[in-house]
Amino acid sequence: MITGGLGSHARSVSSPIWCFSCSYSVQHCLLDVVGAFPRAVLSEKQLDVARWLAIELGAPENLPAVNTVKNHRDSILSVAGSGVDASTSAFGRKYFVSSLASILAHEVANPYVRPHLRFYPEDAPREFSEGRHGDRWLHEVDANLCAPMARAPDGQDYFVNEPALANLGLDGDPVAPVWITRWFEREDKLYAKAHPLTVDHANNSLIIEATTTLEVPLSAFFLSLPKLAVVHAEYGLPPPDHISGESPCIPVAITLPNPWRLKANGRRVLAVPIWLYCDDTSGNTSKKWNQHDSFLFILAGLLQAYSLLPYNIHFLSTSNKASPLEMLEHIVSEIQKILQDGLIAWDCVFREEVMLVAWVLAAMGDNPMQSEFASHIGLRGRHFCRICMICGKDRSKNQPVDLPGRDIAYTMAFLQVGQPRSRAQILTTLRTQHSHVLNMQATQATALATSTGIKDKHLTQFHDHLADIVSATKDHNRLQGQPVSHGVKDAIARAFPEVAFEDMINPILSLDHLDVTRDTPVEVLHVILLGVVKYFWRDTIARLDSRGKATLVARLSSLDLSDLGRSNVQGHPYVQNAGSLTGGDFRLILETAPIVLYDLVAGPAWVAWLAICRAGPLLLQLRIQSCAIYLDHLRTVIDDFVVATALWNPRWFNKPKFHILLHLPDHIQRLAPPAIMSTEGFESYNAVIRTRSVHSNRQAPSKDIAFAMSFTHATRHLVSGGFVQDPTAPNGPPRQAGDGVLALASKDTFSQRIGLKSLHSLTQCLIGLNKRVPKANCMSWNETTTASMNVQPLPAAATSAGSVYQYHTLGLYNGDAASLQGFVFFQSELPRQLGQVMEIVGDRARVFGALLKLWKVLPTVQPYRMPAITPAVPARYVFVSQEVSLETSHLNPDRQHMICCVHTFHNCASHGCKLAKTRRVRQERSETSLREDRVHHRASPEDRILNLAQLRSANDL
């Protein structure tokens, strides 16, 4: 039974399946929740077959019909659904939206989610791994949004933009008033950035010393504004609401107390920023046509290990009629309402009501979608960058083709970051464009869009409607024999008499805290994998002859990818279907290109390939140890790559993504590591939306999908032990679902299908990676290879075990699976070392560790420009303990431990390895007499190269 450690907040024991229904059976509940699996959707016919099978297997004959079950879902949705609302856009298109407020309230009441949520930015110089570590949350966002307050252990609430009394520990008078400007975390402790307050005796007021900033721990505060207002005279201070301004002599308008203090009415105020995402997907099984635009989001405060899990991706809206900016009308209005009034929710950790403040940390999507967010003309425009004012080539027919130095000047400008755009610039330009249209100067409006790259699709729809009105008015005038322009301006004025300009433009521009030119981050999936790597790969395949393609296929098929956490692949699809590969395919190509292309690509092209393979691990990191050092290194690597590309062929710079890549370091510093900002997790959610579309009758797709997703959300929340308000006791405490519903979370199949299994502890995940050698018999310790090597020290559990087993894989602490003959980095008393796994031993319940053969890392070798590796001479072995107990589910990391798997490959370039038809072709799951080419390593199998292009565990290499 899941309680989330939340004590005795009651749930009624009257019904084990509350709140699915008190009047129906457990079978009814099970038949209902089967329809809630995100990625295993059953049609009504399939559910009917499942119902028939259940009855045949002994379920009651009166098991309700599928339609009966679906008709009773309204009661569940009213309690735990995502609150779907119907909305109509400014252009009359209807769509349905899940309530952001409902989902946020459920997440802080969900014991699987709430413990992993953080509400304060963190100053973490040692590790940069989450959105709360970026400058935007830590330094830039208004303090009333990023962290409005902090509660001290004595129950006092200290809000930003308020005075407070703190013990500063200074010489003289240690107790002093301060003006709190921002809260943040450092090493699990809360600190305030604060300005000292000095007394202006002449005016009996306080002055904010804004030129001095202190960092004051929460533990140093002892009087908040309400208490200070009562006892200020005892400390010789004027009333705390008497603030005359900032030093020196700068009057400021200050509202005391902080408005959030009044709105919260004694509740904690917690910041819940979100990553907002939009993308288009097909609503058809064929993935063709029937385009749906969908909005999703993730809580930006989730710890990095949980933020990318499918369980934590939330659906907001989809429509095949309304455009993304039209759907944003409702989403933005709800965000603004939360920002204005706050959102009251039940917090299952604090066990009390809290007030949530929601805001958008960044707007994510592919490049066309982010251009739409930024009211930008798109990648095909002359000003193709939504972030800066870089100008592309003028492709007009009147321009001469060959101007001296023209391409050189363009290339030099392309390789630099241009003048930054801003939200204010967008608003000014859009207002000017609108003025031109109202004055019947549409051509000038179009020219302004071209010359600035600013084009708002939402505003354009209004302008198109105005153009229709103007055209109709002119046609009428011609028929009546009147001047063509007669009454046109009056018709324009009557078109939208009550619509303000602010309501015509992109709704996201109304969010003051979001600068769409800076907060639409460079996205590595589409810029790197589906951009640069795709361009290079398709160009390489196009230039290879049939023999070269056959060689490439054989090399790809010969790769051992186990240390990359992948199964081996067949090379033919990567070559034959080079134009239709996915992001995952290009990820593999990025990791293996140096291995398979070393003699198929020559000269500057090979240098450019090595440059992007060198950059790849940096561009896809999840954790950054030192952000400043990392960013310097990343900028150098990106510069090397673009220079190598220019030396290969400057025509690559007709592709805007090569320029957009230059902005990535700034976005990382402001927002998060690049892998956190990658949209691969969101992209995978397209399949969930598509299956819902396929199983609807297509008559009301936005409504059907929204309500189906609402039911999925409700089931997820209830089974997870989330707290909800019992509609029969509206004034009672929140409660969880019945024990029968909560017990579903412990069922492996259900847990996996609903997404809960991904939230299991690290220990359980690692245990699943430990696999014994098939059909291996147990042996005594003295029979193992480890015992014969006489290595020390050994874990006592290993030497005292009566019998041991050999394993062929071992789970490491970072989630890698080390396999026999594979390579790992491990930590010992010396700096990290490289070892080859020679044996993995354990008993039935746990793995003791692995016997490693030590290898040395040598200088880089050509043509790979990666380090060579060779076994240590004389041969040395070490046993590294890595115990994970199946019985106690407890990790026992020893002083020595394995860090990550490392991919290596044979130095085929030095030894001239050739192809040979050595592998039998398998067809229909059986071997045939046919043979196919594989790489035959002629000599020196221990002459290997360390693959620095590997993406998995790149930050550990």
N, C-alpha and C positions, 0 to 999 in steps of 0.2 A: 504494500500500500504506500503510495507516494504522499507524503505530507510536506515535503520541502523544508522540514525542520521548523515549521511555523507554529508550533505549540498547539493550543487548544481552540483556535478560532473554529467555531463549530461548523460541522456539516452534519446534516440530519442523517441518522442511520435508518430512516424509515424505508428508503429505497436504495438498493445497491446500484441502480442504473439512473439515479437522478443525474442530470436533468433531461435525459433523453425521453423518458416518460415514466410516470409512476404507475400507470395503468396497463402497461404492456410488459412483455416478458424480456428476459435477457436475449432470447433469440431475435426479438424485434430490434433490440439495440444493436446487435451484431450485424444484422442485415442492413441497418441504417448506416453504420460507420464504414461499411465496405465501400460505400459511394464517396468516401472522403479522401481516399488515397490520392496524393497529388499526381503520381506518375503511373498509376495503375487503374485507369478509369474503365469501368464496366458499363456497357450499354444496358438499357432496360431489359432487352432480350437475354443478355448474358446473366443479369441478376435474376431473371426469372428461371433460367436454367440452374443457377446456384441454389435458388429456393427449392426447386424440385429435388435436387440432389440432397439438400439438407433434410427434406422430409423423408426421402428414401433411406437416409442414414439414421433416422430415428427422431428427428425434430417433430414437434407437435403438428398435427394436421392443420390446425388453425393458424399456422404461421402466416402473418399478414402478407398480403400481396405487395408487390413493389410500389404500385401507385399509392397504396394506403400508407406505406412507410414515408414516401416522399411528401405526401400531403400533410404529415404531422411534423415536418421540419420547421415550420414557422415558430413553434414554441421554443425550439432550440436556438434558432437564429435570433429571437428576441432577447434571449438571455446571454448568449456568447458569440453571436455573429459579428461580422465586421461592420454592421450598420450601413447597408447599401442604400444610397439615395439616388433618386432620379434627378437629372439636371438637364437643362436646355441651354445651349450655347447662345452667344449673341447673334448667331446666324440661323437660329431656329433648329439646330440639329440636336437630337436627344441622345443622351448617353447615361450610363449608370456608374456611380463612384462609391467605392468603399470608404467608410469614414476613417480618416487618419486619426482622429481623436479616439475612436473606439479601439483601434489596433494598439495605439500607444498605451492606453489605459490597461489593456489586457497584458501587454508585455511586462509592465512593472508589477503585475499581479501573477506572473508566471514563474514558478520556482525553478524552472529549467533555464530561464533567461535572466531574471533579475539579478542573481548573484554575479553574473558576468558583465553587468552594465556599469559603466563609469560615467559620472556626471560632471567631472572637473577636468580641465586641461592639465597636462602634466609636463613639467620641466624635467626631461629625462635625457641628459647628455650622453649617457652610456648606451642607450638603446632607443632607436627611432623605429617604431613598428606599428603605430596606430594613428588614427586621425587626431586624437587629442594631443599628440606630440608635435603637430605642425604649427607653424607660426599663426595661421589663420585663427584657430581656436585658442591658442595660447596667448596671442598678443593683439590680434586685429579686430575680432568681432566685439561689438558692444558688450561691455561687462554685464549689463542687465540681461543679456542673452546667454553668454558663454558660461557664467556661473554666478547667479544673482546673489547668493548668500551662502553662509556656512553656519552650522549649528554647533556650539561648543558643548562639552560634556555636561555643563551645568544647565543646559536648556536654553541659553540665550542665543538669539539669532542675530548674526552680524551681516547686514546687507551692504552691497557696494553703494557708492555715492552717498554714504552716511558717515557721520563722525562716530568715533568710539574711543574708549580709554584703554590703553594697553601699557604693559610693563615692558619698556624698551630696553631696560638694562643699561641705560646710558649713565655717564657720570653726572653727578648733581642730582637732579630730580628724575628718577627712573620712570615715574608714572607720567605719561603724556598723552594728550589727545592726538588722534591721527584721522586722516580722511581716507577711507578704504576705496580703492579704485578697481581692484580685480582680485579674484581668488584663483589659486592654482595648487596643484599637488607637486610634491617633490619627495621621493623616497617614502611614499605612503603617508606623508604628513601634509596637512593643509597649511598653506601660507597665503598671506595677503600682500599685494602691492599697495603701499599706502604713502600718502604725503603727510609730513608733519603739519600740525595746526599750531599757529602762534596766536597769542592774545593781542588784540588791538584795544588797549585800555581806553583810548580816547573815544572809541565808538562802542565799547563794551561788546565786542564781537570777535569772531575767530577768522583768521586769514589762512588760506591753504597755500603752503609752500610748495608750489607745483614743480619747482626746479629740483627738488630733492625727493627721491623715491626710496622708500624703505621696504624691506621684505620681513614681514612680521609673522611668526608662526601663530596659528590659532590659539595655542596654549598660552600665549602672552596676553590675549585679550581678557578683560574681566568686567567691562561695563559696556553694554550696547546702548544704542540711542535711547530707548524708552527709559532705562534705568539712569542713564547719564542726565536725562532731562530732569530727573527728580533730585539728584544729589550733586549736580555740577557745582553748586556754591561751596560745598565742602572741600572741593579741590581748587577753589579760587578761579573757576572758569566761568565765562559768560554762558548764557543758555546755548545749548548746542545747535539750535536752529538759527542762531544769529551768525550767519556766515556773510562777511562783507565782500569777499571776492578772493582772487588769487594774487599772490605776490608776484611782481610788484604792482600794486594798485590796479588790478584788472577786475572790474566787476563781472560777476557771473550770475546767471539765473539758476537758482537751485531750488528744487522741490523736496521738502522733507515732511514726513519720512519718505523713503523710497516707495513708489507706488506699489511695488510687488509686496511690500510688507502689509499694506492695507488689503490687497486682493487675497493674499494667502491666509490672513486671519489666523495666524498661529501655526500654519502648516509649513513644512519645508518646501522650498522652491527648487526644483531640479531641472537642469538643462538636458534636453533630449534632441540633439541635432540628428539629421538624417542625411544619408546619401540618396538623392533622388535620381531615378533612372527612367529613361524612355527609349523604346526601340520599336521597330516594326517587325511583324512576323506574319507568316501566312496562316490563315485559319483552315487550310485544307491539308489533308494527309500528304498530298503531293508536294507540299511546300511551294506551290505556285498560286499566284493570284490571291484574291480575297484577303488583301492586306489589312491587318489589324495593328493599330498603334496602341501600345500598352505602357502604363506607368507602374513601376515597382519601387520599393525603397528598402533600405537596411538601416538599422539604428547605428549611427556612427560611434556611439559610446561603447559598443561591444568590444570585448577583448579580441585581439587579432585572431586567436585560434578559433573563435566562434563566429566572427563576422562574415566569413565567406561560406558558411554552411547553408545548404538549401533550406533547412529548417527556419532560418532567420531572414529569409527573403519574403517580403510582404507585397501582396497585390493591391493596387489602388483602383485602376480603371483600364478598360480597353474599349475600342470602338473601331469599326470599319467605315464609319461615316464621319464622325467628328475628328478634326485634326488634333495633333498633340497640343497646340496652343489653345484650342477650344476647350479641351479637357482640363488644361491648366487653370481655366477660369474658376472652376469649382475648387480644385486642389489649393490654389493660392488663396482663395477667399477663406478656406478653412484654416490654413496656416496663419493668416492674418488675424482671424478670430481668436486662435489660441494665443498668439502674441499679444493680443489686446487684453484678453480676459483670463488667460491661463486655463489649464485643464486639471480638474480635480480627479485623482485616481487613488486606488488602494495599493499601497506598496507592501508586498508580501515579505520583505526583509525587515523594514522598519515597523511593520504591523500597525500602520496608521495611514491616514489620508495624507497625500502630498499634492503639491501643485506642480504640473509639468509645463515647461516652456519649450515649444518645438520650433526649430528653425532649420534651414537648409545649409549644410556644410558645403556641398558641391552638387552641381547638376551634371549627370553622367550620361553617356550614350556614345554612339559612333560619331564620326566627324560630321556627317550631314545633320544629325539630330542636334549636336551641340551648336552647330551654326544656326539652327532654327531657334534654339534657346537664346543665343546671343544676338538675335535679329541681324544675322549676317548673311551675305549674299551666297555663300557657299564656296566650295573648293574650286569651282569652275569660273568664279569671278576673277577679275583682274587683281583686286585686293582679296586674295584667297585666304588670308590668315585672319581668324576671328580674334586673335590675341594682340596682334600688332598691325601696323600700317604698311607692311611690306607690299610692294607693288610688283605684280608679275609683268610678263612681256605684253606689249600692245599687239594684239593679233589682228588689228583692223587692216583691211585691204589697202589702205592708203599709205601704210608704213613701208618704207624700203626694207627689203629682206636682209641685206648685208651692210650694216653700218659698222665702220671700223671701231673695234673695242666695245661694241654693244653687248655681245654675249659675255665678255669679261666683266663689264660693269654690272650686268644683271647677276652673274654668278657671285660676285663679291657681295652684292646687296642681299642675295638669297641666303648666303651663309652667315648673316648677322641678324640679330633680333632688332626689329624696327621699333619705331615710336609706339609705345603701348596705347591700346585703346582704353576707353573708360565707359562706365555706365552713363555718366553725365554727357559725354560726347554722343552716345547713341540717342539719348532722349532729345538733345538739341537738334540733331540731324533729322530724326523722325518728325519732329515738330515742323521743321522747315519743309520737309517733303509734303507733309499734310497741308501746309499753307499753300504750296504750289498747286496742289490738286484742287483745293477750294477756289483758287484763282484761275482755274482752267489752264494750268501750265503743267500738264502731265508730262510733257517731254522733259522739262527741267527737273521734275521729280525723279524721273528715270535716270537722267544724266547724273544727278546727285547720288543716287544709289550706286551707280557704276563707279563714280570717282571716289567714293568713300568705302564701298563694300558693305554698307549698312542697308539692309532690306528686311522689313518686318512682315512676315507672312500673314500675321493677324491683321495688321493695318492694311495690307494689300487687299484683303478680302473686302474691307470697307471701301477702298478706292475702286475696286472693280465694280462694286455695286453703284458707286457714284458715276462711273464711266457709263454703265448701262442707262442710268437715269439721264445723263447728258445726251447720250445717243438717241434715246427715245424722245426727249424734248426737241432735239434738232429735227428729227424725222417728222414730228408733229408740226413744227414750224414750216417745214418745206411743203407739207400737204396743205397748210392753211395760207401759204403765200406770204408768211411773215419772215422778218429777218431771222437768220439761222440761230443767232445767239439770244434771241428774245426769250426772257424768262428763265434762262439756264441757271443763273445764280440763285434765283428764288427757289428753283427746284432743288438745287444742291442744299440750300439752307433748310428746306422742308424734309430732306431725306433722313437726317438724324438730329432732330431738334433737341432731344434730351440726352444724347450720348456725349459724354465728355471725352476729350482727347485721351485722357488716361485710361478710359475703358475701351478704347479702340486698339491700343497698342498691345504688344506681347504682355500677357498678365504677369510673367515672372519679373518684369521690370518694376513692378510695384513693390517688390520685396526690397526694402532699403538695405538689408543686411547682406544681400547677394549681389556681387558684381559679376555679371555673366561673362565679361571679357577675361576675368581672372579665375573664376570659380567653375569653369568648364574644363576640367583637367585633361591634359594629353593622355590618351588611352592606349596602352601598349599593345593590346590585342589587335586593334585596327591600324595603328601607326607602324608597329614593328612586324608582328607576325603576318597580318593580312595586308601589310603595306610593303615595307622594304624587303622582307624575306620572300614574300610572294613575287615581287618584281624580279628579284635576283634569280629565284629558282626557275621561273618561267623563261627568263632570258637564257639561262644556262641550258635548259632542256631544248630550247629552240635552236641553239647553236651546235648541239651534239649531233653527230651522224649516227647511223644505226648501230655501229660497233661501240661507239661511246655510250649510247643508251643501254646496250646490253651489259656493258661493264658496270655501269651505274646500278642497274637492277640487281646484278649479282652481288655487288658490294653491300647494298642495302639489305639484301636477304641474308647475308653472312654475318651481320652485326649481332653481337651478344649484348642485349640491352637490359639485362637483369639488374645491373647496378644503377641504371637510370630509373628503376621502378616500372619498367615496361616489359611487355611481352615482345618477343621477336616479331618482325614484320616481313611481309612479302614486298619486294621492291617494285614490282611491276606497276601497281596502282599509283605510286608516287611519281613515276615517269610518264606513264600513259595518260593519267588524268591530272597532269600538272596544273591545268586551268581550273579545276574544281575541288581543290583540297580545302580542308578546314583549318581552323586555328590550331587544333591539336596536332595535325599533320605537319604544319609549318614549325611547330615547337620542336618536333623530332628532327626536322631538317636543320634547324638552327643548331641543335646539339651535335649533329653528326656530319655536317657539311665538310669540316676539315678532314674527316676520316675517309670520305668517299669521293671527294672532288680534287684531291691533291695533284693529280696529273691530267685531269680533264679540263681544268680551268687554269689559264696561265696569265702571267704578267699582272697588270693593274687590276684585272677582274679578280684574280686570286687574292691580292692584297685587300681588296674591298670585302671579299667574303670573310677573310680572317678578321677584319676590323669589326664587322657586325657580329661575328661569333664571339669576339672578345667582349663586345658591348652587351650582348644578350644577357649573360648572368647578372650584370649590374642593373639592367633595365627591368628585370623581373624578380627582384629581391623582395622578400617579405619583412625581413628584419635588417636594420642597418645599425652597426655598432657605434660608429662615430659619424654623425650626419655631416659635419663640416669636411672631414677627410673624404668621406664617400662622395659628396657633391663635387669637390675638386677633382677627384679621380674620374667621376662620371663625365664632367665637362671636357676633360682631356680626352677621354675615350670617344666621346661624340665628335669632338673636333677632328680626331684622327680618322674617324669613319667618314665624315663628310669630305675631308681632304682626299682620302683614298678614292672615294666615289667620284670626285671631280677629276682626279687624274685618270680614272678609267674612262668616263664619258660624261661631260657636263650636261648632256641632254637628260640625264636622270633628274636634273633639277627642274624639269617641266612637271615633275610630280610634287605637289605641295607638301606631301607627308614628310619629305626630307627636311623641309624647313620647320614644320610643326614640331619635329623632334627636338629642335634647339630649345624649345620652351619647357621641356620636361623637367630639367633640374629645378627651375623656379617653382613649378607646381609641386614637386616632391617636398621642397623645403616648406611650402605654405600648407600643404594638405596631408600627405601621407606617403608611405613607400609606394612605388609604382605598382606592385602586385596587388595592393589593397584597392587601388584605383582602377584596376583592370576589370572589365565587364564580363569576363568569362562565366562567372557564376550567374549573373543576370541573363546572359545569352542562353544558358542551359535551361532557364525557366521558360523560354519560348515553347518548349515541348509541352509544358504543363498547360499553358494557355491554348495551344493548338489542339490538344486532346479534348479540352472542354468545348472548343468550337466544333470539333468533329462530332461530338455527342450532343449537340444542340440541334434544333430544327431549322436554324439559320433565319428564323423570322424575327428574333430579337436577340442578336448575338451579344450585345453589350450587357443586356439584362441577364440573360441566361448564364453567361460566364461569370458575371459579378456575383450572382447568388450562389453558383456552384463553388466559387472560391470562398465566399462567406461561410458556407457550410464546412468546407475544408478547414478554414481558420477556427471555426467553433469547435470542431472535433479535436483539432490539435490542441486548443487551449484547455478543453475539459479533460482530455486524457492526460495532459501534462500536469494536471493538478492545479491549473490556474484558478484564481478566486473570481467569483462572479456574485452579483447580487441576486438573492432568491426573490423572484417576483411575488411570492406569497408572503414575504416578510421584508417589505421595502425599507423598513427602518432598522432591520437586524444587521448583524455583522456579515461581511462577505463570507462565502462558503465555497467549498470545492464540490466536485461531482461525487456521485456515490462510489462506494468501494469497488463495485463491479466495473465501473467505467475506468477508474484509476488502475485497476489490475491489468487492463489491456496494455499498458505501457511496458509491462514485464514480459509480454508475449513477443518472441523474437520476430516472427513474420510481421505482425502488426507494427511493432516498433520500427522495423526497417522501412516498411511502406509509408508510414506517416512521417518519417524523417527523424525520429527520436534516437535511432541507433547511432547516428553520427555524433550525438552529444555524450555518449558513454565516456567514461574516464579514460585517460591516456593508457593506464595500465591494461584495461580490458582490450583496447585496440592493439597494444603490443603483443598481448597474449595470442591474439588471433593471427599474428604474423609468424609465430613460432610453429614450425611444422616439422614433424619427425620424418626421417627417411622412410619411404614406403617399404613395408614388409621387412623392416630391419628387426632383428632379434635383440633382446637385451643382452648386455655383456657386463663383465666385471670391470672395475675401474682400471685394473692392470692391463686389460686388453686394448685400451684406447691408445690412439696415437699420442695424445697429450701425456699419458703416463710414461710412454717410452722416451719422450723428449726430456723428462725430468725437469720441467720448468717450475719456477717458484715465483711468487707464492701461489698457492691454490686455495680455493674456498673450502672450508671445513666440510660443508655439505657434500661437496663432490667426492672427496677422499673417503668420507665415511659412508657413502651410499652403498648399499648392498649390490645394486645393479644400476646400470646407466643405459641411456639410449642415445643414438646419434640423430641429430636434427640436420635438415638441409637448409632451413632459413631461420633467422633470428631477428626479432623486432628490436630496433634501436629506439632511443628516447625521442628522436625527432620524427619518428614515423617511417623511417626507411626499413627495408627488409634486407639484411645482409645474408648472402647465400654462399655456399661452399665454392671455393676458388675465386670468389669475388674479393674486391678490395675495399678497405675502410680506413678512414682516419681515426686514430684513437689517442686518448689523452693518458699520459703516464706521469711519472715524476719528472720526465724530460718534457720539452715542448712536444706538441702533437706530432705523431709519427704515422707513417703509412704501413699498413699490414695487409697480408693476404690471408683470407679465412681458410684454414686447413682442416678444422674439425669443430663441430658444435656439439656439446654434450649436455645432458641433463637427465632427470628422472622422469617419471610419468607426469609429475605435477608442475615441474618448472625446468627452465634452462639454467645451467650453472654459468656458462660462458663459452668463449671460443678460443681455440688455439690459433694464434696469428704468426705468420712468417714475416719478418721485418724486411722492408724494401727501402731503398734510398732514392731520394728525389735529386735528379741531376739538372744541369743547365738545359736551356731550351735547345731544340734541334730543328733543323730545316727539313722539309718545307712547312712543317706544321706550326712552328714558332710556339711550341708548347714544351714543357719539361719532359725529359726522358726519365724513366724509372728503372731500377735494376735491383735484384735481391742483394741484401747485405752480405758481405764476405768477411769472415766466415758466416755461414748460415746462423741466424739467431731467431729464437722463437720466444713468444710471451703468451701467457694465458690471461685473457681479459675477462673479468667477471661481469656478468650482465643479468643479474637474477631478477625474474619477475614471477612471483608466486601465484599460482592459480587458486590456491586456497585462501590466501589473505588479500589478494589483489593489491599487493603493496610493492612499490619499487624500492630496491636497495642498491642505489648506485655506489659502487666502490670508488676508491681513489682513482683507479684505472677504469675507463669506460670508453666505449666506442661512440664516436661523435656522429659520423655519417658515412654512407656508402660513397665510393669514388669510382667513376667510370674510367677505364683505361682501354687502350687498343694497341694492337701490334704495329710496329714500325715498318709497315709494308713499303713505304717509299724507299727506305735504305736497302731493303732486301729484295726488291723487285718481285713481290708476290704476284703470282699469275692466277688466272681462273682455270678451274678444272671441273669437269662434269663428274662430281663426286657424290652428289645427293640425289637419292631416288625421289621421283615426283610422286606425291600423294594425291590421289583422286578418289572421291567418294569414301573417305576415311580409310583408305587402304593404299599400300605401296604398289606402284606399277613398275614395269621394266624400263620406263623412261628415266633419264637422268638430266639434271640441270646444273648450271654453273654455280660454283661456290668459290670463294677466295681460298687458295691453297697457300698456307704460310710455309715458305720453303725452309727457313732456318731461324735460329735464335728466337724461340717462342717467348723467352724472358726479356727480349728487347722491346719494351713497351713504352707508351706515351701516356702521360696524365692528361685527360681530356678536360681542359679548362673551359670548354664551351658548355659543360653540363649545367642545366638550369635548376634541377632539383638539389636542394641544400647548397645553393651557390654561395650563400653568405658564410658557410662553414669552410669553404675551400680557401 
